[in-house]
Amino acid sequence: MRRISVLLSVVLTLAVVAWAQEDKKKEEKIKEPEKVKTLHEAMEGIGKQSESIGTAIRKKSYDNMEKDARKMLKYIDKAIGFEPPGGVKGDEQTKEYRELQKKLKVAITKAADEAKDKDFKAARKSMRTASKVCGTCHNKYRPEEEDLDK
């Protein structure tokens, strides 16, 4: 169980960090509209909080897990409502992208509530669900990212 938690935390963190680094490179080349910067900042914040939660899970140090999950929710709220990244267009893609955003928010809210109730086993499970949502979204809307398993 511990190996799975660690693996999922690492994969989620690496995916978010890779996305943030790629976005930072693009941002250096061209000046992006303010709303795109807001999305990038939100994603970077989600990544940092995810990394913090992953570290807590690995160390079985749950003292700040609820606080970190609540911070992550603030970043998720900033990201909700944006169009899919990478120039993906169309009503169906936008609808699916927003559904993934909602699923992420539900999973993180659940993890925060479970951490508050000191049900860390359930909180870890909710974080794995969140990790899967992130992976699904990145695979669909950020396909240029490297396959982290290679």
Secondary structure by P-SEA (a helix, b strand, c coil): caaaaaaaaaaaaaaaaaaaaaaaaaaaaccccaaaaaaaaaaaaaaaaaaaaaaaaaaccccaaaaaaaaaaaaaaaacccccccccccaaaaaaaaaaaaaaaaaaaaaaaaaaacaaaaaaaaaaaaaaaaaaaaaacccccccccc
